[in-house]
């Protein structure tokens, strides 16, 4: 009983760190089954209170695909809709087949966009869904807990290509801060992926090489695991 209480306390403490300074009634609804490559409508009711001092600089939101690689927590991996107006309550997007294997469990993640920043600010998550028709393969780098680039920079159209770049130059060294995938060849490869799918933004795209275990999204995954256990 004491352990259960402790785990719940940890879970809600972690959850609080994700929702700091974003006051909203958030509802993200997606179909329980999604077919890769087919346009799908997502219902988004973010409900940000713009009269709240903490929310006055919010002007829109970004929609991401969130995955849970084997053995790791859930987190955003790429963006599906880069900038959506606050007034828009639905988005229609297509999830590429190469982002994950067939029947992978996914979520949709949404983050508010604030004036003066190109990055999302905290994440909200949808219900869980199954992605059918996927033909991607988890790379060893993903299984070892490393991030496949930056979800704010990598469009989901480029995600499979980016994953292949990092896999090609992955050293397999799990004991270093930089696993070796951030060298010039990997960066050049990733940049070409972004250029091919999003020409306007590829020139300024940031190519990161950092463990996904430090992602904010993974904290959410840990919360889910703890609450499921208890």
C-alpha positions as a printed NumPy array, in Angstrom:
array([[  0.   ,   0.   ,   0.   ],
       [  2.831,   2.389,   0.853],
       [  4.536,   1.57 ,  -2.464],
       [  1.31 ,   2.249,  -4.373],
       [  0.938,   5.632,  -2.718],
       [  4.564,   6.458,  -3.456],
       [  4.267,   5.511,  -7.127],
       [  1.128,   7.59 ,  -7.543],
       [  2.798,  10.539,  -5.853],
       [  5.736,  10.246,  -8.233],
       [  3.413,   9.974, -11.234],
       [  1.418,  13.06 , -10.419],
       [  4.542,  15.02 ,  -9.536],
       [  5.959,  14.203, -12.967],
       [  2.669,  15.054, -14.626],
       [  2.669,  18.444, -12.901],
       [  6.02 ,  19.255, -14.488],
       [  4.471,  18.825, -17.942],
       [  1.515,  21.134, -17.387],
       [  3.236,  24.047, -15.674],
       [  2.218,  27.478, -17.016],
       [ -0.378,  26.147, -19.469],
       [ -3.906,  26.583, -18.132],
       [ -6.439,  24.916, -20.395],
       [ -9.247,  22.438, -20.8  ],
       [ -7.623,  20.007, -23.204],
       [ -9.387,  17.357, -25.244],
       [ -7.732,  15.473, -28.113],
       [ -9.834,  12.747, -29.698],
       [ -8.612,  10.426, -32.453],
       [ -9.991,   7.19 , -33.971],
       [ -8.894,   4.018, -32.198],
       [ -7.71 ,   2.585, -35.526],
       [ -5.764,   4.69 , -38.046],
       [ -4.595,   3.565, -41.474],
       [ -1.185,   4.817, -42.569],
       [ -1.236,   6.954, -45.691],
       [ -4.934,   7.821, -45.378],
       [ -6.154,  11.277, -44.374],
       [ -7.64 ,  11.158, -40.881],
       [ -9.524,  13.812, -38.918],
       [ -8.512,  14.566, -35.336],
       [-10.74 ,  16.5  , -32.936],
       [ -8.751,  19.099, -30.997],
       [-10.303,  21.217, -28.265],
       [ -7.355,  22.794, -26.522],
       [ -9.367,  25.465, -24.725],
       [ -6.481,  27.718, -23.715],
       [ -7.668,  30.502, -21.42 ],
       [ -6.12 ,  33.506, -23.163],
       [ -7.225,  35.795, -20.331],
       [ -4.812,  33.955, -18.071],
       [ -1.495,  35.768, -17.747],
       [  0.458,  32.579, -18.515],
       [ -1.375,  32.038, -21.808],
       [ -1.505,  35.515, -23.337],
       [  1.376,  34.834, -25.72 ],
       [ -0.141,  31.63 , -27.179],
       [ -1.089,  32.116, -30.843],
       [ -1.548,  28.555, -32.13 ],
       [ -0.494,  24.973, -31.647],
       [  1.54 ,  22.227, -33.275],
       [  0.399,  18.64 , -33.816],
       [  2.879,  15.773, -33.43 ],
       [  2.971,  12.017, -33.778],
       [  3.936,  10.384, -30.477],
       [  5.445,   6.898, -30.361],
       [  6.613,   4.446, -27.725],
       [  9.704,   2.561, -28.969],
       [ 10.203,  -0.851, -27.302],
       [ 11.351,  -0.408, -23.724],
       [ 10.962,   3.384, -23.652],
       [  8.36 ,   5.984, -22.742],
       [  5.985,   7.86 , -25.014],
       [  7.083,  11.11 , -26.641],
       [  6.627,  13.248, -29.779],
       [  8.884,  12.144, -32.64 ],
       [  7.831,  14.333, -35.596],
       [  5.266,  16.971, -36.512],
       [  2.104,  16.366, -38.542],
       [  0.743,  19.932, -38.591],
       [  3.312,  22.67 , -38.024],
       [  1.084,  25.592, -37.084],
       [ -2.666,  25.401, -36.435],
       [ -4.758,  28.491, -35.512],
       [ -6.271,  28.468, -32.028],
       [ -9.754,  28.776, -33.523],
       [ -9.398,  25.546, -35.515],
       [-10.887,  22.53 , -33.732],
       [-10.054,  19.787, -36.235],
       [ -7.056,  18.82 , -38.343],
       [ -6.893,  16.379, -41.239],
       [ -3.526,  14.694, -41.607],
       [ -1.994,  11.576, -43.11 ],
       [  0.526,   9.515, -41.135],
       [  3.259,   8.076, -43.398],
       [  3.612,   4.286, -43.399],
       [  7.35 ,   4.302, -42.671],
       [  7.119,   5.98 , -39.253],
       [  6.519,   2.682, -37.418],
       [  5.784,  -1.047, -37.824],
       [  2.271,  -2.319, -38.548],
       [ -0.17 ,  -2.25 , -35.601],
       [  2.042,   0.066, -33.555],
       [  0.328,   1.856, -30.669],
       [  0.513,   5.613, -31.17 ],
       [ -0.837,   8.838, -29.722],
       [ -1.256,  12.322, -31.094],
       [  0.461,  15.094, -29.155],
       [ -0.332,  18.812, -29.2  ],
       [  1.777,  21.698, -27.929],
       [  0.928,  25.419, -27.706],
       [  3.017,  27.85 , -29.754],
       [  4.122,  31.057, -28.067],
       [  5.186,  34.361, -29.571],
       [  8.949,  34.638, -29.899],
       [  9.551,  30.877, -29.909],
       [  9.68 ,  28.356, -32.754],
       [  9.209,  25.412, -30.395],
       [  6.212,  23.905, -28.676],
       [  5.674,  24.586, -24.98 ],
       [  4.547,  21.507, -23.033],
       [  2.618,  18.531, -24.421],
       [ -0.926,  17.202, -24.263],
       [ -1.763,  13.702, -25.487],
       [ -4.69 ,  11.952, -27.149],
       [ -6.15 ,   8.557, -26.469],
       [ -4.109,   5.619, -27.734],
       [ -4.657,   4.266, -31.251],
       [ -3.334,   1.488, -33.467],
       [ -1.563,   2.412, -36.695],
       [ -2.397,  -0.101, -39.42 ],
       [ -0.419,  -0.437, -42.628],
       [  2.859,   0.752, -41.143],
       [  5.989,  -0.649, -42.759],
       [  8.708,   0.986, -40.674],
       [ 11.175,  -0.915, -38.489],
       [ 12.47 ,   0.068, -35.054],
       [ 16.175,   0.807, -35.369],
       [ 18.693,  -0.339, -32.774],
       [ 19.321,   3.3  , -31.985],
       [ 15.646,   3.763, -31.079],
       [ 15.658,   0.605, -28.965],
       [ 18.69 ,   1.968, -27.119],
       [ 16.726,   5.082, -26.173],
       [ 18.091,   7.702, -28.533],
       [ 16.033,  10.444, -30.135],
       [ 15.623,  10.521, -33.926],
       [ 16.274,  14.238, -34.377],
       [ 14.07 ,  17.061, -33.109],
       [ 10.264,  16.677, -33.278],
       [  9.888,  20.44 , -33.817],
       [ 12.119,  20.257, -36.895],
       [ 11.419,  16.842, -38.406],
       [  8.218,  16.511, -40.407],
       [  6.683,  13.041, -40.251],
       [  7.145,  12.79 , -44.026],
       [ 10.905,  12.814, -43.379],
       [ 10.926,  10.709, -40.22 ],
       [ 11.643,   7.349, -41.863],
       [ 14.513,   8.879, -43.819],
       [ 15.925,  10.557, -40.696],
       [ 15.734,   7.289, -38.756],
       [ 17.663,   5.513, -41.506],
       [ 20.368,   8.202, -41.439],
       [ 20.908,   7.872, -37.71 ],
       [ 20.82 ,   4.068, -37.932],
       [ 23.453,   4.077, -40.679],
       [ 25.955,   6.021, -38.571],
       [ 25.015,   4.614, -35.158],
       [ 28.051,   3.368, -33.23 ],
       [ 26.066,   1.379, -30.678],
       [ 27.863,   3.085, -27.793],
       [ 25.242,   3.593, -25.052],
       [ 27.669,   4.902, -22.426],
       [ 28.4  ,   8.314, -23.941],
       [ 26.446,  11.571, -23.985],
       [ 26.895,  11.662, -27.768],
       [ 26.495,   8.227, -29.341],
       [ 28.519,   9.142, -32.416],
       [ 25.513,   9.647, -34.704],
       [ 25.937,  13.411, -34.635],
       [ 28.995,  13.434, -36.856],
       [ 29.143,  15.308, -40.144],
       [ 27.953,  12.441, -42.331],
       [ 24.822,  11.803, -40.268],
       [ 24.006,  15.504, -40.089],
       [ 24.425,  15.892, -43.842],
       [ 22.217,  12.862, -44.434],
       [ 19.465,  14.176, -42.144],
       [ 19.612,  17.602, -43.742],
       [ 18.985,  16.033, -47.143],
       [ 15.944,  14.22 , -45.729],
       [ 14.513,  17.505, -44.475],
       [ 15.36 ,  19.3  , -47.697],
       [ 13.507,  16.691, -49.751],
       [ 10.313,  16.897, -47.679],
       [ 10.311,  20.47 , -46.4  ],
       [ 12.586,  22.63 , -48.614],
       [ 11.769,  25.972, -46.943],
       [ 12.848,  24.954, -43.456],
       [ 15.713,  22.565, -44.205],
       [ 18.332,  25.306, -44.375],
       [ 17.848,  26.272, -40.745],
       [ 16.901,  22.871, -39.37 ],
       [ 18.653,  21.829, -36.184],
       [ 19.981,  18.28 , -36.108],
       [ 20.217,  17.08 , -32.526],
       [ 21.993,  14.057, -31.123],
       [ 20.698,  13.493, -27.612],
       [ 19.139,  10.635, -25.594],
       [ 15.367,  10.491, -25.832],
       [ 15.332,   9.426, -22.202],
       [ 15.74 ,  13.132, -21.414],
       [ 12.773,  14.197, -23.543],
       [  9.811,  15.774, -21.794],
       [  7.577,  13.381, -23.674],
       [  9.254,  10.384, -22.073],
       [  8.285,  11.702, -18.662],
       [  4.678,  11.348, -19.786],
       [  5.369,   7.759, -20.78 ],
       [  6.738,   7.039, -17.307],
       [  3.594,   8.52 , -15.775],
       [  1.443,   6.16 , -17.864],
       [  3.515,   3.144, -16.818],
       [  3.334,   4.012, -13.112],
       [ -0.412,   4.614, -13.156],
       [ -0.949,   1.356, -15.046],
       [  1.074,  -0.583, -12.472],
       [ -0.776,   0.837,  -9.5  ]])
